[in-house]
Amino acid sequence: MRYSPISRFKGTLLGAFLGGSLASGGEIQFQSYLDLGKMAVLGTQSLIALGRLDLDDWIRRQQEQSLHLAATDDTSIKIIIATLPVALFFHENPIKLRQNLLRVLNIWKDDPVVRDGTLAVAYAIALALTEKLDPLTLIPQTIAFIGETPTSIPKKLLRVQNLLAQGVGLSRAQAEFAREEKLSNTIAMAFYCFLSTLEDFRLAVLQATYNNNSQVLDATPLSSKATGAITGALSGAYNGISGIPVNWQVLLLQSNPPVWGLTSFSQMLQLTDAFVAVWSGVYDLTLNPRELAEEGCEAVLLSVYAAPRVIRLR
Protein backbone atom coordinates (compact mmCIF):
# COMPACT_ATOMS: atom_id res chain seq x y z
CA MET A 1 0.00 0.00 0.00
CA ARG A 2 1.38 3.37 -1.04
CA TYR A 3 -0.07 5.33 1.88
CA SER A 4 -1.72 4.12 5.06
CA PRO A 5 -5.49 4.56 5.53
CA ILE A 6 -4.92 7.02 8.36
CA SER A 7 -2.71 9.12 6.09
CA ARG A 8 -5.41 9.21 3.43
CA PHE A 9 -8.22 9.88 5.93
CA LYS A 10 -6.27 12.80 7.38
CA GLY A 11 -5.28 13.95 3.91
CA THR A 12 -8.94 14.07 2.84
CA LEU A 13 -10.25 16.06 5.79
CA LEU A 14 -7.22 18.30 6.22
CA GLY A 15 -7.05 18.78 2.46
CA ALA A 16 -10.66 19.97 2.36
CA PHE A 17 -10.00 22.37 5.25
CA LEU A 18 -6.84 23.81 3.71
CA GLY A 19 -8.37 24.05 0.24
CA GLY A 20 -11.27 26.01 1.69
CA SER A 21 -8.94 28.26 3.70
CA LEU A 22 -6.61 29.39 0.91
CA ALA A 23 -6.99 32.83 -0.57
CA SER A 24 -5.92 33.64 -4.10
CA GLY A 25 -2.13 33.68 -4.10
CA GLY A 26 -1.76 30.84 -1.63
CA GLU A 27 -2.22 32.71 1.66
CA ILE A 28 -3.98 30.69 4.34
CA GLN A 29 -6.89 32.54 5.95
CA PHE A 30 -8.08 30.56 8.93
CA GLN A 31 -11.07 32.79 9.62
CA SER A 32 -12.64 32.27 6.20
CA TYR A 33 -15.76 30.09 6.06
CA LEU A 34 -15.02 28.40 9.38
CA ASP A 35 -18.36 26.58 9.28
CA LEU A 36 -17.81 25.12 5.80
CA GLY A 37 -17.19 21.66 7.24
CA LYS A 38 -18.96 21.93 10.58
CA MET A 39 -21.55 19.37 9.52
CA ALA A 40 -18.75 17.03 8.44
CA VAL A 41 -17.35 17.18 11.97
CA LEU A 42 -20.75 16.40 13.48
CA GLY A 43 -21.17 13.47 11.09
CA THR A 44 -17.72 12.17 11.99
CA GLN A 45 -18.52 12.42 15.69
CA SER A 46 -21.74 10.47 15.13
CA LEU A 47 -19.95 7.68 13.27
CA ILE A 48 -17.35 7.48 16.04
CA ALA A 49 -19.94 7.37 18.81
CA LEU A 50 -22.20 4.75 17.21
CA GLY A 51 -19.87 2.89 14.86
CA ARG A 52 -22.53 3.07 12.15
CA LEU A 53 -24.58 5.53 10.16
CA ASP A 54 -27.62 6.78 12.06
CA LEU A 55 -29.53 9.58 10.33
CA ASP A 56 -31.56 10.42 13.42
CA ASP A 57 -28.35 11.01 15.35
CA TRP A 58 -26.98 13.21 12.55
CA ILE A 59 -30.16 15.28 12.56
CA ARG A 60 -30.17 15.56 16.36
CA ARG A 61 -26.57 16.78 16.42
CA GLN A 62 -27.29 19.38 13.75
CA GLN A 63 -30.35 20.62 15.60
CA GLU A 64 -28.37 20.93 18.83
CA GLN A 65 -25.84 23.10 16.99
CA SER A 66 -28.62 25.06 15.23
CA LEU A 67 -27.28 24.06 11.82
CA HIS A 68 -30.35 24.65 9.72
CA LEU A 69 -29.39 25.07 6.08
CA ALA A 70 -31.05 28.01 4.38
CA ALA A 71 -31.25 28.36 0.62
CA THR A 72 -27.95 30.19 0.16
CA ASP A 73 -25.16 29.88 -2.37
CA ASP A 74 -22.90 27.95 0.01
CA THR A 75 -25.53 25.36 0.98
CA SER A 76 -24.60 22.90 -1.76
CA ILE A 77 -20.87 22.88 -1.06
CA LYS A 78 -21.51 22.46 2.68
CA ILE A 79 -23.62 19.37 1.94
CA ILE A 80 -20.88 17.82 -0.22
CA ILE A 81 -18.25 18.48 2.46
CA ALA A 82 -20.65 17.09 5.08
CA THR A 83 -20.74 13.74 3.25
CA LEU A 84 -16.94 13.26 3.33
CA PRO A 85 -17.11 11.11 6.51
CA VAL A 86 -19.55 8.77 4.75
CA ALA A 87 -17.25 8.55 1.73
CA LEU A 88 -14.37 7.59 4.02
CA PHE A 89 -16.29 5.20 6.25
CA PHE A 90 -17.79 3.15 3.41
CA HIS A 91 -15.10 3.58 0.77
CA GLU A 92 -14.32 -0.14 0.36
CA ASN A 93 -17.83 -1.11 -0.79
CA PRO A 94 -19.24 0.87 -3.77
CA ILE A 95 -22.78 -0.46 -3.20
CA LYS A 96 -22.88 0.55 0.47
CA LEU A 97 -21.12 3.79 -0.39
CA ARG A 98 -23.82 4.81 -2.84
CA GLN A 99 -26.68 3.65 -0.62
CA ASN A 100 -25.44 5.51 2.43
CA LEU A 101 -24.59 8.67 0.53
CA LEU A 102 -28.14 8.80 -0.82
CA ARG A 103 -29.49 8.17 2.68
CA VAL A 104 -27.51 11.08 4.11
CA LEU A 105 -28.54 13.38 1.28
CA ASN A 106 -32.17 12.80 2.28
CA ILE A 107 -31.48 14.92 5.37
CA TRP A 108 -31.34 17.98 3.13
CA LYS A 109 -33.20 19.10 0.04
CA ASP A 110 -33.50 16.73 -2.91
CA ASP A 111 -31.29 18.51 -5.44
CA PRO A 112 -30.11 16.34 -8.38
CA VAL A 113 -27.00 18.49 -8.93
CA VAL A 114 -25.98 18.20 -5.28
CA ARG A 115 -26.63 14.44 -5.44
CA ASP A 116 -24.50 13.94 -8.55
CA GLY A 117 -21.73 16.18 -7.25
CA THR A 118 -21.67 14.26 -3.97
CA LEU A 119 -21.55 10.89 -5.73
CA ALA A 120 -18.76 12.05 -8.04
CA VAL A 121 -16.52 13.40 -5.28
CA ALA A 122 -17.15 10.46 -2.93
CA TYR A 123 -16.47 7.85 -5.61
CA ALA A 124 -13.19 9.48 -6.62
CA ILE A 125 -12.15 9.53 -2.96
CA ALA A 126 -13.12 5.86 -2.59
CA LEU A 127 -10.99 4.89 -5.60
CA ALA A 128 -8.07 6.85 -4.16
CA LEU A 129 -8.33 5.15 -0.77
CA THR A 130 -8.49 1.69 -2.33
CA GLU A 131 -5.61 2.60 -4.67
CA LYS A 132 -7.74 1.92 -7.74
CA LEU A 133 -7.73 5.46 -9.09
CA ASP A 134 -6.49 5.55 -12.68
CA PRO A 135 -6.49 9.11 -14.08
CA LEU A 136 -7.27 7.77 -17.56
CA THR A 137 -10.43 5.96 -16.47
CA LEU A 138 -11.52 7.98 -13.41
CA ILE A 139 -14.06 10.16 -15.21
CA PRO A 140 -15.80 7.35 -17.17
CA GLN A 141 -15.95 5.27 -13.96
CA THR A 142 -17.33 8.22 -12.02
CA ILE A 143 -20.01 8.87 -14.63
CA ALA A 144 -21.02 5.21 -14.48
CA PHE A 145 -21.25 5.45 -10.67
CA ILE A 146 -23.51 8.50 -10.94
CA GLY A 147 -25.82 6.66 -13.34
CA GLU A 148 -28.51 8.13 -15.54
CA THR A 149 -29.23 11.71 -14.60
CA PRO A 150 -30.78 14.88 -16.03
CA THR A 151 -27.97 17.07 -14.69
CA SER A 152 -25.05 18.43 -16.68
CA ILE A 153 -22.35 17.03 -14.40
CA PRO A 154 -21.52 13.94 -16.53
CA LYS A 155 -21.18 16.11 -19.66
CA LYS A 156 -18.98 18.59 -17.85
CA LEU A 157 -16.78 15.81 -16.48
CA LEU A 158 -16.38 14.49 -20.03
CA ARG A 159 -15.44 18.01 -21.05
CA VAL A 160 -12.78 17.99 -18.33
CA GLN A 161 -11.40 14.75 -19.73
CA ASN A 162 -11.22 16.27 -23.22
CA LEU A 163 -9.48 19.40 -21.93
CA LEU A 164 -6.92 17.30 -20.08
CA ALA A 165 -6.31 15.17 -23.16
CA GLN A 166 -5.69 18.35 -25.16
CA GLY A 167 -3.31 19.69 -22.53
CA VAL A 168 -5.42 22.80 -21.99
CA GLY A 169 -4.12 25.25 -19.39
CA LEU A 170 -5.80 26.64 -16.30
CA SER A 171 -7.01 29.92 -17.83
CA ARG A 172 -8.91 28.21 -20.61
CA ALA A 173 -10.36 25.62 -18.25
CA GLN A 174 -11.60 28.38 -15.95
CA ALA A 175 -13.18 30.22 -18.85
CA GLU A 176 -14.83 26.97 -19.96
CA PHE A 177 -16.61 26.49 -16.62
CA ALA A 178 -17.39 30.09 -15.71
CA ARG A 179 -21.08 30.15 -16.58
CA GLU A 180 -24.44 28.52 -15.93
CA GLU A 181 -24.81 26.15 -12.95
CA LYS A 182 -22.28 27.13 -10.34
CA LEU A 183 -22.08 23.81 -8.51
CA SER A 184 -21.58 21.72 -11.63
CA ASN A 185 -18.82 24.12 -12.70
CA THR A 186 -17.22 23.85 -9.27
CA ILE A 187 -17.19 20.05 -9.48
CA ALA A 188 -15.74 20.16 -12.99
CA MET A 189 -12.99 22.61 -12.02
CA ALA A 190 -12.10 20.59 -8.93
CA PHE A 191 -11.65 17.46 -11.04
CA TYR A 192 -9.59 19.44 -13.56
CA CYS A 193 -7.29 20.89 -10.88
CA PHE A 194 -6.91 17.50 -9.22
CA LEU A 195 -6.23 15.46 -12.36
CA SER A 196 -4.00 18.05 -14.02
CA THR A 197 -1.65 17.99 -11.00
CA LEU A 198 -2.27 14.50 -9.69
CA GLU A 199 0.88 14.11 -7.59
CA ASP A 200 1.11 17.69 -6.33
CA PHE A 201 -1.35 18.68 -3.59
CA ARG A 202 0.03 22.19 -3.27
CA LEU A 203 -0.25 23.02 -6.95
CA ALA A 204 -3.72 21.45 -7.19
CA VAL A 205 -5.26 23.66 -4.48
CA LEU A 206 -3.37 26.76 -5.64
CA GLN A 207 -4.87 26.25 -9.10
CA ALA A 208 -8.31 25.74 -7.58
CA THR A 209 -8.16 29.01 -5.63
CA TYR A 210 -6.55 31.11 -8.36
CA ASN A 211 -9.16 33.59 -9.60
CA ASN A 212 -7.28 36.45 -11.23
CA ASN A 213 -8.38 35.44 -14.72
CA SER A 214 -10.40 38.31 -16.19
CA GLN A 215 -12.37 35.83 -18.32
CA VAL A 216 -13.79 34.11 -15.26
CA LEU A 217 -17.15 35.73 -14.66
CA ASP A 218 -18.05 34.04 -11.37
CA ALA A 219 -14.69 34.08 -9.63
CA THR A 220 -16.16 35.01 -6.26
CA PRO A 221 -14.49 34.22 -2.94
CA LEU A 222 -17.16 31.58 -2.28
CA SER A 223 -16.70 29.76 -5.59
CA SER A 224 -12.93 29.81 -5.05
CA LYS A 225 -13.30 28.37 -1.54
CA ALA A 226 -15.70 25.70 -2.77
CA THR A 227 -13.43 24.61 -5.62
CA GLY A 228 -10.44 24.64 -3.26
CA ALA A 229 -12.19 22.53 -0.63
CA ILE A 230 -13.27 19.82 -3.08
CA THR A 231 -9.89 19.81 -4.84
CA GLY A 232 -8.17 19.56 -1.46
CA ALA A 233 -10.31 16.60 -0.44
CA LEU A 234 -9.62 14.77 -3.73
CA SER A 235 -5.89 15.45 -3.74
CA GLY A 236 -5.60 14.79 -0.01
CA ALA A 237 -7.24 11.39 -0.41
CA TYR A 238 -4.88 10.52 -3.26
CA ASN A 239 -1.61 11.89 -1.84
CA GLY A 240 -2.24 11.38 1.87
CA ILE A 241 -1.21 13.80 4.58
CA SER A 242 2.43 13.38 3.56
CA GLY A 243 1.57 15.10 0.27
CA ILE A 244 0.46 18.27 2.08
CA PRO A 245 3.34 20.78 2.30
CA VAL A 246 5.21 20.53 5.58
CA ASN A 247 5.27 24.30 6.05
CA TRP A 248 1.47 24.39 5.86
CA GLN A 249 1.20 21.61 8.43
CA VAL A 250 3.70 23.36 10.72
CA LEU A 251 1.74 26.59 10.42
CA LEU A 252 -1.42 24.77 11.44
CA LEU A 253 0.27 23.08 14.38
CA GLN A 254 1.87 26.30 15.61
CA SER A 255 -1.18 28.52 15.24
CA ASN A 256 -3.60 25.72 16.20
CA PRO A 257 -6.62 27.60 14.80
CA PRO A 258 -10.29 26.64 15.20
CA VAL A 259 -11.34 24.10 12.58
CA TRP A 260 -14.93 23.64 11.42
CA GLY A 261 -16.52 24.23 14.81
CA LEU A 262 -13.75 22.50 16.76
CA THR A 263 -11.66 24.55 19.16
CA SER A 264 -8.31 23.75 17.53
CA PHE A 265 -6.49 22.00 14.72
CA SER A 266 -5.01 19.45 17.13
CA GLN A 267 -8.57 18.50 18.11
CA MET A 268 -9.29 17.76 14.46
CA LEU A 269 -6.27 15.43 14.30
CA GLN A 270 -7.48 13.61 17.42
CA LEU A 271 -10.95 13.30 15.93
CA THR A 272 -9.52 11.79 12.75
CA ASP A 273 -7.45 9.30 14.75
CA ALA A 274 -10.58 8.18 16.59
CA PHE A 275 -12.50 7.99 13.30
CA VAL A 276 -9.90 5.72 11.71
CA ALA A 277 -9.87 3.58 14.85
CA VAL A 278 -13.62 2.99 14.67
CA TRP A 279 -13.51 2.33 10.93
CA SER A 280 -10.66 -0.16 11.24
CA GLY A 281 -12.24 -2.15 14.06
CA VAL A 282 -10.08 -1.06 16.97
CA TYR A 283 -11.38 -2.51 20.22
CA ASP A 284 -11.11 -0.03 23.07
CA LEU A 285 -10.66 -2.09 26.21
CA THR A 286 -11.16 0.95 28.42
CA LEU A 287 -14.86 0.74 27.60
CA ASN A 288 -15.14 -2.86 28.85
CA PRO A 289 -12.05 -3.54 30.99
CA ARG A 290 -13.42 -6.64 32.73
CA GLU A 291 -13.94 -8.71 29.62
CA LEU A 292 -10.27 -9.63 29.23
CA ALA A 293 -9.24 -9.39 32.86
CA GLU A 294 -8.82 -12.38 35.11
CA GLU A 295 -10.99 -12.50 38.18
CA GLY A 296 -9.45 -10.50 40.98
CA CYS A 297 -6.82 -8.94 38.71
CA GLU A 298 -6.64 -5.46 37.29
CA ALA A 299 -7.41 -5.11 33.62
CA VAL A 300 -4.47 -4.30 31.39
CA LEU A 301 -5.59 -1.41 29.24
CA LEU A 302 -4.80 -2.33 25.68
CA SER A 303 -6.27 -1.76 22.22
CA VAL A 304 -6.55 -4.61 19.76
CA TYR A 305 -6.20 -3.76 16.06
CA ALA A 306 -7.83 -5.88 13.39
CA ALA A 307 -7.56 -6.00 9.63
CA PRO A 308 -10.43 -4.46 7.64
CA ARG A 309 -13.63 -6.57 7.48
CA VAL A 310 -12.61 -8.68 10.50
CA ILE A 311 -14.22 -7.19 13.62
CA ARG A 312 -15.44 -3.88 12.30
CA LEU A 313 -19.04 -2.78 12.95
CA ARG A 314 -21.36 -1.72 10.14
HELIX and SHEET records of a PDB file:
HELIX    1   1 PRO A    5  SER A   21  1                                  17    
HELIX    2   2 LYS A   38  LEU A   50  1                                  13    
HELIX    3   3 LEU A   55  GLU A   64  1                                  10    
HELIX    4   4 THR A   75  ALA A   82  1                                   8    
HELIX    5   5 LEU A   84  PHE A   89  1                                   6    
HELIX    6   6 PRO A   94  LEU A  105  1                                  12    
HELIX    7   7 PRO A  112  LEU A  129  1                                  18    
HELIX    8   8 LEU A  138  ILE A  146  1                                   9    
HELIX    9   9 ILE A  153  GLN A  166  1                                  14    
HELIX   10  10 LEU A  170  GLU A  176  1                                   7    
HELIX   11  11 LYS A  182  SER A  196  1                                  15    
HELIX   12  12 PHE A  201  THR A  209  1                                   9    
HELIX   13  13 PRO A  221  ASN A  239  1                                  19    
HELIX   14  14 ILE A  241  GLY A  243  5                                   3    
HELIX   15  15 VAL A  246  SER A  255  1                                  10    
HELIX   16  16 PHE A  265  SER A  280  1                                  16    
HELIX   17  17 LEU A  285  LEU A  287  5                                   3    
SHEET    1   A 2 TYR A 283  ASP A 284  0                                        
SHEET    2   A 2 SER A 303  VAL A 304 -1                                        
END                                                                             
